[in-house]
Amino acid sequence: MSLDERLDQIVSRHRELSDLMSRGDMTDSDDFVCMSKEFAELDPLVACIGELRAAQNEAGDLAGLIADPDGDGEMKSLAQAEFQELTQHIPEIEKNLQIMLLPRDAADHKNAILEVRAGTGGDEAALFAADLLRMYRRYADKHGWKFEIMGLADTGIGGVKDASVEIRGRGVFARLKYESGVHRVQRVPETESGGRIHTSAATVAVLPEAEEVDVQLEDKDLRVDTYRAQGAGGQHVNTTDSAVRITHLPTGIVVQQQDEKSQHKNRAKALKILRARIYDAEREAQANARAEDRKNQVGSGDRSERIRTYNFPQGRISDHRINLTLHKLEKVLEGEALDEIVDALTSEDQARKLAEVL
């Protein structure tokens, strides 16, 4: 199928949906919601197709005017200037259209479970993990997303051993999925009297939040253990077995929750995280099956990959996947300039995918 035939097919489907949805007997049907969603997804694509075809038609008219031997000289001059502008603009529209036609990640529209864990570096790694958690909270606030701590183990001195967060909003996973991997920090710890630069790390995992329809959990596949929640230093923080540990027997994935005083709430949170981890593992297995060499991917896969360095003495942040360096460390940590990195990663990923299909 040629590109023009594919575009015709899209426009035809958009028109068909519009006609179906305008029928009075469809508004109460179960199919109406699905059609509305498909129509909304096709809307910007059809608008871009219309813009491209209008520009192509106009360019054709102008070319005819320029080629007319009996045409007015002044009109030809104006037409030539307009034609030149259009010939520069049309490739931009075509590129936007090609990007819109790229296969979409089915999870892009989902909410996300974000996990941050301190890595090598002791207390300094835990303090850095806390910095990352604050960065994502501020970034979520900037985008109007809801940010809810699901589980948090702190060090008692402002550091974070590990944390699980649910982030809800429009396009959350699409924006955050490139954050998965090892984040490295280089700075002088406040406790370091000699002023030596230390290197430590924290690991970030961003998982698409899975619905029950995405991952169905059967009781026979789960082992649920309950125990008393413990605080820093191992002391019991309550006197009931409210903490929950759920093991998914087929995969061996284990999730623990103890932040809530209610065993029921801890179980619900643990199941939500478990679904996300199973769903993520299935997605990664499918991606591995499709692409033998994942090193060419910009995306969100290998948790052990060192993706970014935060250098405090130089005030710079470097993303190693796309060789991007910004001297905006504080603004990134405030959540203000993180979009610059995310946009660059998204563009790189789109360019790679375009190169594969063209």
Phi, psi and omega in degrees: 000129179286165180298319180298319179296321179294319179294321177299321180296319180294314179297319180296318179295320178299317179293319179298316179297319179300317180295317181296318183289338181280348179287135183297328184280356183266338188297333181260004183277159179292334183282343187298318181297317180296318179294321179298320180294315180296319180298316180295325179290325181280338185308303181295330179292315179294322177298319179292321176298317179298319179296318180296313183291325176296318179293320179294318179295318180296320179296321178296318179296317181293322179297321178295320179295319181293324184279350182291115182294338181262006184288157179290135183299318181293319178296321178297320180297316177295317180297322180297318180295317179294320181297320180296318178297317181295319181294337175276330183278326183301315178300328178294317178297318181298320180294316177301320180294318179299320179296319180294334180275350180298146176302133182267148172292122184298341183265357186303328184277356187278160168289176184224149167257119181252129180240131178237130180228136175293139179249224181290140177127005175061225183299324181295322177295321179292322177294322178293320177300322177295322177298317180295319179299318177296321180300315181290327176296315180293322178295319177297317178301318181300325182266000180075024179271157175269133186238111184235121176291125178262327179203140183212125173243112182255173183263351182087351179237027178095358180266167179235121175286309173202153181212146174238133184227140171259127179241122184241138179160182183283125175068026184299306184295322180301324182276327188262350189297336180281358182278349182293131178143190181267125177256127184249141179239141175236114180196169177269116180297150179297333181274358184269108183286332183280352179073023180278143178281127176254150175245127176219178187211160173220149181253135178244135173234130177243116185245136175292133180290126184263137174274169179299328180290334179283318182225113179263120181260126178258143183304324182294340180268000184244136169247119183250120177246140176242150181200170180281133179295143180238147178257196180299138178083001175091359182287148179287133180262349169209172188254010178241159179279071184269339181287147185230136173236122180244127177250125175272105190300319181297328183251342183080007179288132182240134178231135178238142177220132179217006186289330181272151176284340181266128177298323180299316180292320178297320179296316181298317179294319181297320179295323179296316179292320179299315178301317181297319182291320178294315179299317180296319179296322178293319178298318181294322178296319178295319179295321178295325180291326181281327184227112181295323182253100181280354182294336180280353183270138177278337195301206197248075184239280192291115181289340183270356182285129175282112188258333190207147176236132178251104184258106184288317181303325181262357179063030183239157176229131184236128173260115190284342182288329183235014179053045179257129176233129177238139175262059183222041187305311183296320181293325177294314180293337175278357180084000185280318186255006180297329179300329179298321179288315181299317179297319180294320178294319179297315180297319179296318179296318179295319180296320178296316181294322177297319181296330181285328185264341182273000000 
